[in-house]
Amino acid sequence: MPHTLNGNDAIGKAQTGTGKTAAFLITIFNDLLNHPIEGERYLGEPRAVIIAPTRELVMQIASDAEELGRFTD
């Protein structure tokens, strides 16, 4: 994670349940929290985009993001 927390890209392959989703979500949350909005923005304007190959994976990532995000302000 230090690699991605420094703003670098990463690619990885691992078995289910090893924390791949958490690793990139934590990096995104860290960046969003450390760089708050400073100017006027449109309601609903995205600050991050996550793309996944299937709807099921998108739903799983969204659920994981909600769980991890509930611990932020």
PyMOL Python script that loads the backbone (N, CA, C, O; Angstrom):
from pymol import cmd

cmd.read_pdbstr("""\
ATOM      1  N   MET A   1       0.786  -1.201   0.000  1.00  0.00           N
ATOM      2  CA  MET A   1       0.000   0.000   0.000  1.00  0.00           C
ATOM      3  C   MET A   1       0.836   1.277   0.000  1.00  0.00           C
ATOM      4  O   MET A   1       0.378   2.276  -0.556  1.00  0.00           O
ATOM      5  N   PRO A   2       2.012   1.309   0.578  1.00  0.00           N
ATOM      6  CA  PRO A   2       2.793   2.552   0.507  1.00  0.00           C
ATOM      7  C   PRO A   2       3.008   3.007  -0.936  1.00  0.00           C
ATOM      8  O   PRO A   2       3.045   4.206  -1.213  1.00  0.00           O
ATOM      9  N   HIS A   3       3.146   2.065  -1.838  1.00  0.00           N
ATOM     10  CA  HIS A   3       3.357   2.379  -3.256  1.00  0.00           C
ATOM     11  C   HIS A   3       2.175   3.172  -3.814  1.00  0.00           C
ATOM     12  O   HIS A   3       2.366   4.201  -4.462  1.00  0.00           O
ATOM     13  N   THR A   4       0.960   2.695  -3.562  1.00  0.00           N
ATOM     14  CA  THR A   4      -0.220   3.386  -4.078  1.00  0.00           C
ATOM     15  C   THR A   4      -0.552   4.632  -3.269  1.00  0.00           C
ATOM     16  O   THR A   4      -1.080   5.597  -3.821  1.00  0.00           O
ATOM     17  N   LEU A   5      -0.256   4.632  -1.980  1.00  0.00           N
ATOM     18  CA  LEU A   5      -0.493   5.829  -1.173  1.00  0.00           C
ATOM     19  C   LEU A   5       0.390   6.981  -1.628  1.00  0.00           C
ATOM     20  O   LEU A   5       0.061   8.144  -1.397  1.00  0.00           O
ATOM     21  N   ASN A   6       1.498   6.669  -2.269  1.00  0.00           N
ATOM     22  CA  ASN A   6       2.375   7.701  -2.825  1.00  0.00           C
ATOM     23  C   ASN A   6       1.908   8.164  -4.199  1.00  0.00           C
ATOM     24  O   ASN A   6       2.572   8.984  -4.833  1.00  0.00           O
ATOM     25  N   GLY A   7       0.766   7.644  -4.669  1.00  0.00           N
ATOM     26  CA  GLY A   7       0.205   8.088  -5.939  1.00  0.00           C
ATOM     27  C   GLY A   7       0.599   7.253  -7.133  1.00  0.00           C
ATOM     28  O   GLY A   7       0.290   7.613  -8.269  1.00  0.00           O
ATOM     29  N   ASN A   8       1.274   6.150  -6.900  1.00  0.00           N
ATOM     30  CA  ASN A   8       1.701   5.284  -7.997  1.00  0.00           C
ATOM     31  C   ASN A   8       0.619   4.270  -8.344  1.00  0.00           C
ATOM     32  O   ASN A   8      -0.180   3.889  -7.489  1.00  0.00           O
ATOM     33  N   ASP A   9       0.596   3.838  -9.585  1.00  0.00           N
ATOM     34  CA  ASP A   9      -0.336   2.812 -10.031  1.00  0.00           C
ATOM     35  C   ASP A   9       0.159   1.444  -9.585  1.00  0.00           C
ATOM     36  O   ASP A   9       1.348   1.240  -9.344  1.00  0.00           O
ATOM     37  N   ALA A  10      -0.780   0.517  -9.482  1.00  0.00           N
ATOM     38  CA  ALA A  10      -0.422  -0.851  -9.117  1.00  0.00           C
ATOM     39  C   ALA A  10      -1.360  -1.807  -9.836  1.00  0.00           C
ATOM     40  O   ALA A  10      -2.494  -1.457 -10.164  1.00  0.00           O
ATOM     41  N   ILE A  11      -0.881  -2.992 -10.071  1.00  0.00           N
ATOM     42  CA  ILE A  11      -1.696  -4.056 -10.633  1.00  0.00           C
ATOM     43  C   ILE A  11      -1.359  -5.315  -9.847  1.00  0.00           C
ATOM     44  O   ILE A  11      -0.203  -5.543  -9.489  1.00  0.00           O
ATOM     45  N   GLY A  12      -2.355  -6.114  -9.586  1.00  0.00           N
ATOM     46  CA  GLY A  12      -2.095  -7.302  -8.797  1.00  0.00           C
ATOM     47  C   GLY A  12      -3.077  -8.406  -9.114  1.00  0.00           C
ATOM     48  O   GLY A  12      -4.131  -8.184  -9.711  1.00  0.00           O
ATOM     49  N   LYS A  13      -2.707  -9.589  -8.704  1.00  0.00           N
ATOM     50  CA  LYS A  13      -3.549 -10.761  -8.906  1.00  0.00           C
ATOM     51  C   LYS A  13      -3.436 -11.601  -7.644  1.00  0.00           C
ATOM     52  O   LYS A  13      -2.335 -11.933  -7.205  1.00  0.00           O
ATOM     53  N   ALA A  14      -4.573 -11.942  -7.068  1.00  0.00           N
ATOM     54  CA  ALA A  14      -4.566 -12.747  -5.851  1.00  0.00           C
ATOM     55  C   ALA A  14      -5.913 -13.440  -5.712  1.00  0.00           C
ATOM     56  O   ALA A  14      -6.876 -13.104  -6.401  1.00  0.00           O
ATOM     57  N   GLN A  15      -5.963 -14.399  -4.820  1.00  0.00           N
ATOM     58  CA  GLN A  15      -7.187 -15.155  -4.607  1.00  0.00           C
ATOM     59  C   GLN A  15      -8.239 -14.296  -3.915  1.00  0.00           C
ATOM     60  O   GLN A  15      -7.929 -13.256  -3.334  1.00  0.00           O
ATOM     61  N   THR A  16      -9.480 -14.748  -3.986  1.00  0.00           N
ATOM     62  CA  THR A  16     -10.599 -14.080  -3.335  1.00  0.00           C
ATOM     63  C   THR A  16     -10.354 -13.992  -1.832  1.00  0.00           C
ATOM     64  O   THR A  16      -9.871 -14.934  -1.203  1.00  0.00           O
ATOM     65  N   GLY A  17     -10.704 -12.823  -1.271  1.00  0.00           N
ATOM     66  CA  GLY A  17     -10.606 -12.652   0.172  1.00  0.00           C
ATOM     67  C   GLY A  17      -9.260 -12.194   0.679  1.00  0.00           C
ATOM     68  O   GLY A  17      -9.009 -12.235   1.883  1.00  0.00           O
ATOM     69  N   THR A  18      -8.384 -11.757  -0.216  1.00  0.00           N
ATOM     70  CA  THR A  18      -7.043 -11.355   0.214  1.00  0.00           C
ATOM     71  C   THR A  18      -6.902  -9.854   0.424  1.00  0.00           C
ATOM     72  O   THR A  18      -5.834  -9.396   0.830  1.00  0.00           O
ATOM     73  N   GLY A  19      -7.946  -9.075   0.160  1.00  0.00           N
ATOM     74  CA  GLY A  19      -7.913  -7.643   0.435  1.00  0.00           C
ATOM     75  C   GLY A  19      -7.590  -6.739  -0.733  1.00  0.00           C
ATOM     76  O   GLY A  19      -7.229  -5.579  -0.536  1.00  0.00           O
ATOM     77  N   LYS A  20      -7.714  -7.252  -1.953  1.00  0.00           N
ATOM     78  CA  LYS A  20      -7.410  -6.417  -3.132  1.00  0.00           C
ATOM     79  C   LYS A  20      -8.319  -5.190  -3.181  1.00  0.00           C
ATOM     80  O   LYS A  20      -7.848  -4.070  -3.378  1.00  0.00           O
ATOM     81  N   THR A  21      -9.609  -5.405  -3.004  1.00  0.00           N
ATOM     82  CA  THR A  21     -10.557  -4.291  -3.070  1.00  0.00           C
ATOM     83  C   THR A  21     -10.284  -3.292  -1.958  1.00  0.00           C
ATOM     84  O   THR A  21     -10.265  -2.086  -2.203  1.00  0.00           O
ATOM     85  N   ALA A  22     -10.073  -3.769  -0.752  1.00  0.00           N
ATOM     86  CA  ALA A  22      -9.781  -2.869   0.373  1.00  0.00           C
ATOM     87  C   ALA A  22      -8.519  -2.065   0.111  1.00  0.00           C
ATOM     88  O   ALA A  22      -8.457  -0.886   0.459  1.00  0.00           O
ATOM     89  N   ALA A  23      -7.523  -2.675  -0.489  1.00  0.00           N
ATOM     90  CA  ALA A  23      -6.259  -1.970  -0.743  1.00  0.00           C
ATOM     91  C   ALA A  23      -6.467  -0.759  -1.641  1.00  0.00           C
ATOM     92  O   ALA A  23      -5.926   0.310  -1.355  1.00  0.00           O
ATOM     93  N   PHE A  24      -7.238  -0.894  -2.722  1.00  0.00           N
ATOM     94  CA  PHE A  24      -7.404   0.278  -3.584  1.00  0.00           C
ATOM     95  C   PHE A  24      -8.456   1.240  -3.036  1.00  0.00           C
ATOM     96  O   PHE A  24      -8.358   2.445  -3.270  1.00  0.00           O
ATOM     97  N   LEU A  25      -9.468   0.733  -2.307  1.00  0.00           N
ATOM     98  CA  LEU A  25     -10.452   1.641  -1.718  1.00  0.00           C
ATOM     99  C   LEU A  25      -9.826   2.497  -0.621  1.00  0.00           C
ATOM    100  O   LEU A  25     -10.112   3.691  -0.530  1.00  0.00           O
ATOM    101  N   ILE A  26      -8.983   1.904   0.203  1.00  0.00           N
ATOM    102  CA  ILE A  26      -8.312   2.667   1.261  1.00  0.00           C
ATOM    103  C   ILE A  26      -7.434   3.745   0.648  1.00  0.00           C
ATOM    104  O   ILE A  26      -7.372   4.862   1.161  1.00  0.00           O
ATOM    105  N   THR A  27      -6.758   3.420  -0.442  1.00  0.00           N
ATOM    106  CA  THR A  27      -5.926   4.409  -1.133  1.00  0.00           C
ATOM    107  C   THR A  27      -6.782   5.559  -1.664  1.00  0.00           C
ATOM    108  O   THR A  27      -6.396   6.722  -1.548  1.00  0.00           O
ATOM    109  N   ILE A  28      -7.936   5.242  -2.242  1.00  0.00           N
ATOM    110  CA  ILE A  28      -8.837   6.282  -2.754  1.00  0.00           C
ATOM    111  C   ILE A  28      -9.359   7.144  -1.609  1.00  0.00           C
ATOM    112  O   ILE A  28      -9.325   8.371  -1.694  1.00  0.00           O
ATOM    113  N   PHE A  29      -9.843   6.510  -0.534  1.00  0.00           N
ATOM    114  CA  PHE A  29     -10.347   7.274   0.611  1.00  0.00           C
ATOM    115  C   PHE A  29      -9.256   8.168   1.192  1.00  0.00           C
ATOM    116  O   PHE A  29      -9.513   9.322   1.535  1.00  0.00           O
ATOM    117  N   ASN A  30      -8.055   7.645   1.300  1.00  0.00           N
ATOM    118  CA  ASN A  30      -6.931   8.426   1.824  1.00  0.00           C
ATOM    119  C   ASN A  30      -6.706   9.677   0.978  1.00  0.00           C
ATOM    120  O   ASN A  30      -6.530  10.771   1.513  1.00  0.00           O
ATOM    121  N   ASP A  31      -6.712   9.513  -0.326  1.00  0.00           N
ATOM    122  CA  ASP A  31      -6.491  10.651  -1.220  1.00  0.00           C
ATOM    123  C   ASP A  31      -7.640  11.660  -1.123  1.00  0.00           C
ATOM    124  O   ASP A  31      -7.399  12.866  -1.077  1.00  0.00           O
ATOM    125  N   LEU A  32      -8.872  11.182  -1.091  1.00  0.00           N
ATOM    126  CA  LEU A  32     -10.024  12.080  -1.001  1.00  0.00           C
ATOM    127  C   LEU A  32     -10.031  12.855   0.315  1.00  0.00           C
ATOM    128  O   LEU A  32     -10.333  14.048   0.335  1.00  0.00           O
ATOM    129  N   LEU A  33      -9.700  12.177   1.409  1.00  0.00           N
ATOM    130  CA  LEU A  33      -9.713  12.833   2.715  1.00  0.00           C
ATOM    131  C   LEU A  33      -8.553  13.807   2.885  1.00  0.00           C
ATOM    132  O   LEU A  33      -8.688  14.814   3.579  1.00  0.00           O
ATOM    133  N   ASN A  34      -7.420  13.518   2.260  1.00  0.00           N
ATOM    134  CA  ASN A  34      -6.254  14.399   2.379  1.00  0.00           C
ATOM    135  C   ASN A  34      -6.264  15.550   1.386  1.00  0.00           C
ATOM    136  O   ASN A  34      -5.443  16.461   1.486  1.00  0.00           O
ATOM    137  N   HIS A  35      -7.181  15.519   0.432  1.00  0.00           N
ATOM    138  CA  HIS A  35      -7.305  16.593  -0.558  1.00  0.00           C
ATOM    139  C   HIS A  35      -8.768  17.020  -0.642  1.00  0.00           C
ATOM    140  O   HIS A  35      -9.462  16.683  -1.602  1.00  0.00           O
ATOM    141  N   PRO A  36      -9.241  17.770   0.374  1.00  0.00           N
ATOM    142  CA  PRO A  36     -10.651  18.173   0.383  1.00  0.00           C
ATOM    143  C   PRO A  36     -10.993  19.110  -0.770  1.00  0.00           C
ATOM    144  O   PRO A  36     -10.115  19.720  -1.380  1.00  0.00           O
ATOM    145  N   ILE A  37     -12.268  19.206  -1.047  1.00  0.00           N
ATOM    146  CA  ILE A  37     -12.763  20.077  -2.115  1.00  0.00           C
ATOM    147  C   ILE A  37     -12.493  21.527  -1.726  1.00  0.00           C
ATOM    148  O   ILE A  37     -12.848  21.955  -0.628  1.00  0.00           O
ATOM    149  N   GLU A  38     -11.873  22.273  -2.614  1.00  0.00           N
ATOM    150  CA  GLU A  38     -11.535  23.666  -2.320  1.00  0.00           C
ATOM    151  C   GLU A  38     -12.357  24.660  -3.126  1.00  0.00           C
ATOM    152  O   GLU A  38     -12.443  25.830  -2.752  1.00  0.00           O
ATOM    153  N   GLY A  39     -12.951  24.227  -4.203  1.00  0.00           N
ATOM    154  CA  GLY A  39     -13.721  25.141  -5.044  1.00  0.00           C
ATOM    155  C   GLY A  39     -15.160  24.699  -5.162  1.00  0.00           C
ATOM    156  O   GLY A  39     -15.572  23.701  -4.570  1.00  0.00           O
ATOM    157  N   GLU A  40     -15.914  25.451  -5.930  1.00  0.00           N
ATOM    158  CA  GLU A  40     -17.310  25.113  -6.158  1.00  0.00           C
ATOM    159  C   GLU A  40     -17.397  23.896  -7.074  1.00  0.00           C
ATOM    160  O   GLU A  40     -16.685  23.804  -8.073  1.00  0.00           O
ATOM    161  N   ARG A  41     -18.274  22.970  -6.721  1.00  0.00           N
ATOM    162  CA  ARG A  41     -18.455  21.763  -7.516  1.00  0.00           C
ATOM    163  C   ARG A  41     -19.942  21.539  -7.743  1.00  0.00           C
ATOM    164  O   ARG A  41     -20.780  22.045  -6.998  1.00  0.00           O
ATOM    165  N   TYR A  42     -20.253  20.785  -8.767  1.00  0.00           N
ATOM    166  CA  TYR A  42     -21.634  20.416  -9.050  1.00  0.00           C
ATOM    167  C   TYR A  42     -22.058  19.286  -8.118  1.00  0.00           C
ATOM    168  O   TYR A  42     -21.245  18.433  -7.764  1.00  0.00           O
ATOM    169  N   LEU A  43     -23.317  19.279  -7.722  1.00  0.00           N
ATOM    170  CA  LEU A  43     -23.851  18.220  -6.889  1.00  0.00           C
ATOM    171  C   LEU A  43     -23.679  16.880  -7.602  1.00  0.00           C
ATOM    172  O   LEU A  43     -24.094  16.735  -8.752  1.00  0.00           O
ATOM    173  N   GLY A  44     -23.084  15.924  -6.947  1.00  0.00           N
ATOM    174  CA  GLY A  44     -22.886  14.607  -7.526  1.00  0.00           C
ATOM    175  C   GLY A  44     -21.682  14.476  -8.432  1.00  0.00           C
ATOM    176  O   GLY A  44     -21.485  13.430  -9.050  1.00  0.00           O
ATOM    177  N   GLU A  45     -20.868  15.525  -8.523  1.00  0.00           N
ATOM    178  CA  GLU A  45     -19.678  15.474  -9.381  1.00  0.00           C
ATOM    179  C   GLU A  45     -18.677  14.468  -8.799  1.00  0.00           C
ATOM    180  O   GLU A  45     -18.294  14.594  -7.636  1.00  0.00           O
ATOM    181  N   PRO A  46     -18.253  13.483  -9.577  1.00  0.00           N
ATOM    182  CA  PRO A  46     -17.365  12.442  -9.048  1.00  0.00           C
ATOM    183  C   PRO A  46     -15.950  12.944  -8.781  1.00  0.00           C
ATOM    184  O   PRO A  46     -15.448  13.836  -9.465  1.00  0.00           O
ATOM    185  N   ARG A  47     -15.327  12.354  -7.776  1.00  0.00           N
ATOM    186  CA  ARG A  47     -13.918  12.631  -7.494  1.00  0.00           C
ATOM    187  C   ARG A  47     -13.072  11.388  -7.738  1.00  0.00           C
ATOM    188  O   ARG A  47     -11.843  11.455  -7.732  1.00  0.00           O
ATOM    189  N   ALA A  48     -13.729  10.266  -7.951  1.00  0.00           N
ATOM    190  CA  ALA A  48     -13.029   9.019  -8.266  1.00  0.00           C
ATOM    191  C   ALA A  48     -13.966   8.166  -9.111  1.00  0.00           C
ATOM    192  O   ALA A  48     -15.185   8.215  -8.944  1.00  0.00           O
ATOM    193  N   VAL A  49     -13.397   7.395 -10.005  1.00  0.00           N
ATOM    194  CA  VAL A  49     -14.180   6.487 -10.840  1.00  0.00           C
ATOM    195  C   VAL A  49     -13.556   5.100 -10.726  1.00  0.00           C
ATOM    196  O   VAL A  49     -12.350   4.930 -10.904  1.00  0.00           O
ATOM    197  N   ILE A  50     -14.386   4.128 -10.430  1.00  0.00           N
ATOM    198  CA  ILE A  50     -13.941   2.737 -10.343  1.00  0.00           C
ATOM    199  C   ILE A  50     -14.655   1.969 -11.447  1.00  0.00           C
ATOM    200  O   ILE A  50     -15.880   2.029 -11.557  1.00  0.00           O
ATOM    201  N   ILE A  51     -13.904   1.261 -12.251  1.00  0.00           N
ATOM    202  CA  ILE A  51     -14.466   0.498 -13.363  1.00  0.00           C
ATOM    203  C   ILE A  51     -14.208  -0.985 -13.113  1.00  0.00           C
ATOM    204  O   ILE A  51     -13.093  -1.379 -12.769  1.00  0.00           O
ATOM    205  N   ALA A  52     -15.234  -1.796 -13.285  1.00  0.00           N
ATOM    206  CA  ALA A  52     -15.109  -3.238 -13.102  1.00  0.00           C
ATOM    207  C   ALA A  52     -15.774  -3.939 -14.284  1.00  0.00           C
ATOM    208  O   ALA A  52     -16.661  -3.367 -14.918  1.00  0.00           O
ATOM    209  N   PRO A  53     -15.358  -5.173 -14.588  1.00  0.00           N
ATOM    210  CA  PRO A  53     -15.847  -5.855 -15.792  1.00  0.00           C
ATOM    211  C   PRO A  53     -17.269  -6.402 -15.717  1.00  0.00           C
ATOM    212  O   PRO A  53     -17.868  -6.682 -16.756  1.00  0.00           O
ATOM    213  N   THR A  54     -17.827  -6.562 -14.512  1.00  0.00           N
ATOM    214  CA  THR A  54     -19.183  -7.107 -14.412  1.00  0.00           C
ATOM    215  C   THR A  54     -20.006  -6.305 -13.414  1.00  0.00           C
ATOM    216  O   THR A  54     -19.466  -5.672 -12.506  1.00  0.00           O
ATOM    217  N   ARG A  55     -21.320  -6.344 -13.597  1.00  0.00           N
ATOM    218  CA  ARG A  55     -22.217  -5.646 -12.678  1.00  0.00           C
ATOM    219  C   ARG A  55     -22.085  -6.215 -11.269  1.00  0.00           C
ATOM    220  O   ARG A  55     -22.101  -5.465 -10.294  1.00  0.00           O
ATOM    221  N   GLU A  56     -21.956  -7.522 -11.158  1.00  0.00           N
ATOM    222  CA  GLU A  56     -21.842  -8.164  -9.856  1.00  0.00           C
ATOM    223  C   GLU A  56     -20.609  -7.663  -9.104  1.00  0.00           C
ATOM    224  O   GLU A  56     -20.669  -7.411  -7.900  1.00  0.00           O
ATOM    225  N   LEU A  57     -19.504  -7.521  -9.814  1.00  0.00           N
ATOM    226  CA  LEU A  57     -18.289  -7.018  -9.180  1.00  0.00           C
ATOM    227  C   LEU A  57     -18.452  -5.552  -8.780  1.00  0.00           C
ATOM    228  O   LEU A  57     -17.970  -5.138  -7.725  1.00  0.00           O
ATOM    229  N   VAL A  58     -19.126  -4.773  -9.614  1.00  0.00           N
ATOM    230  CA  VAL A  58     -19.398  -3.369  -9.279  1.00  0.00           C
ATOM    231  C   VAL A  58     -20.219  -3.294  -7.994  1.00  0.00           C
ATOM    232  O   VAL A  58     -19.920  -2.483  -7.117  1.00  0.00           O
ATOM    233  N   MET A  59     -21.240  -4.123  -7.876  1.00  0.00           N
ATOM    234  CA  MET A  59     -22.081  -4.125  -6.678  1.00  0.00           C
ATOM    235  C   MET A  59     -21.281  -4.536  -5.447  1.00  0.00           C
ATOM    236  O   MET A  59     -21.476  -3.973  -4.370  1.00  0.00           O
ATOM    237  N   GLN A  60     -20.388  -5.504  -5.591  1.00  0.00           N
ATOM    238  CA  GLN A  60     -19.546  -5.946  -4.480  1.00  0.00           C
ATOM    239  C   GLN A  60     -18.603  -4.823  -4.048  1.00  0.00           C
ATOM    240  O   GLN A  60     -18.436  -4.578  -2.853  1.00  0.00           O
ATOM    241  N   ILE A  61     -17.991  -4.145  -5.011  1.00  0.00           N
ATOM    242  CA  ILE A  61     -17.079  -3.040  -4.705  1.00  0.00           C
ATOM    243  C   ILE A  61     -17.844  -1.903  -4.028  1.00  0.00           C
ATOM    244  O   ILE A  61     -17.347  -1.313  -3.068  1.00  0.00           O
ATOM    245  N   ALA A  62     -19.041  -1.591  -4.513  1.00  0.00           N
ATOM    246  CA  ALA A  62     -19.858  -0.533  -3.907  1.00  0.00           C
ATOM    247  C   ALA A  62     -20.191  -0.866  -2.456  1.00  0.00           C
ATOM    248  O   ALA A  62     -20.134   0.002  -1.585  1.00  0.00           O
ATOM    249  N   SER A  63     -20.537  -2.117  -2.203  1.00  0.00           N
ATOM    250  CA  SER A  63     -20.838  -2.552  -0.842  1.00  0.00           C
ATOM    251  C   SER A  63     -19.606  -2.430   0.052  1.00  0.00           C
ATOM    252  O   SER A  63     -19.697  -1.938   1.177  1.00  0.00           O
ATOM    253  N   ASP A  64     -18.465  -2.875  -0.447  1.00  0.00           N
ATOM    254  CA  ASP A  64     -17.220  -2.769   0.320  1.00  0.00           C
ATOM    255  C   ASP A  64     -16.873  -1.308   0.594  1.00  0.00           C
ATOM    256  O   ASP A  64     -16.419  -0.974   1.688  1.00  0.00           O
ATOM    257  N   ALA A  65     -17.082  -0.439  -0.391  1.00  0.00           N
ATOM    258  CA  ALA A  65     -16.785   0.986  -0.227  1.00  0.00           C
ATOM    259  C   ALA A  65     -17.685   1.603   0.845  1.00  0.00           C
ATOM    260  O   ALA A  65     -17.227   2.413   1.651  1.00  0.00           O
ATOM    261  N   GLU A  66     -18.950   1.226   0.855  1.00  0.00           N
ATOM    262  CA  GLU A  66     -19.860   1.740   1.881  1.00  0.00           C
ATOM    263  C   GLU A  66     -19.419   1.290   3.266  1.00  0.00           C
ATOM    264  O   GLU A  66     -19.445   2.078   4.211  1.00  0.00           O
ATOM    265  N   GLU A  67     -19.014   0.032   3.393  1.00  0.00           N
ATOM    266  CA  GLU A  67     -18.555  -0.483   4.686  1.00  0.00           C
ATOM    267  C   GLU A  67     -17.293   0.242   5.160  1.00  0.00           C
ATOM    268  O   GLU A  67     -17.219   0.667   6.313  1.00  0.00           O
ATOM    269  N   LEU A  68     -16.316   0.381   4.288  1.00  0.00           N
ATOM    270  CA  LEU A  68     -15.077   1.067   4.666  1.00  0.00           C
ATOM    271  C   LEU A  68     -15.309   2.558   4.888  1.00  0.00           C
ATOM    272  O   LEU A  68     -14.709   3.151   5.785  1.00  0.00           O
ATOM    273  N   GLY A  69     -16.162   3.162   4.088  1.00  0.00           N
ATOM    274  CA  GLY A  69     -16.404   4.591   4.167  1.00  0.00           C
ATOM    275  C   GLY A  69     -17.168   5.030   5.399  1.00  0.00           C
ATOM    276  O   GLY A  69     -17.128   6.205   5.763  1.00  0.00           O
ATOM    277  N   ARG A  70     -17.857   4.116   6.044  1.00  0.00           N
ATOM    278  CA  ARG A  70     -18.628   4.516   7.224  1.00  0.00           C
ATOM    279  C   ARG A  70     -17.735   4.904   8.391  1.00  0.00           C
ATOM    280  O   ARG A  70     -18.213   5.479   9.368  1.00  0.00           O
ATOM    281  N   PHE A  71     -16.451   4.600   8.306  1.00  0.00           N
ATOM    282  CA  PHE A  71     -15.512   4.964   9.362  1.00  0.00           C
ATOM    283  C   PHE A  71     -14.823   6.300   9.095  1.00  0.00           C
ATOM    284  O   PHE A  71     -13.926   6.692   9.840  1.00  0.00           O
ATOM    285  N   THR A  72     -15.234   6.998   8.043  1.00  0.00           N
ATOM    286  CA  THR A  72     -14.663   8.312   7.735  1.00  0.00           C
ATOM    287  C   THR A  72     -15.651   9.389   8.161  1.00  0.00           C
ATOM    288  O   THR A  72     -16.823   9.106   8.412  1.00  0.00           O
ATOM    289  N   ASP A  73     -15.176  10.604   8.239  1.00  0.00           N
ATOM    290  CA  ASP A  73     -16.059  11.720   8.638  1.00  0.00           C
ATOM    291  C   ASP A  73     -16.910  12.156   7.488  1.00  0.00           C
ATOM    292  O   ASP A  73     -17.712  13.079   7.628  1.00  0.00           O
TER     293      ASP A  73
END
""", "prot")
cmd.dss("prot")
cmd.show_as("cartoon", "prot")
cmd.util.cbc("prot")
cmd.orient("prot")
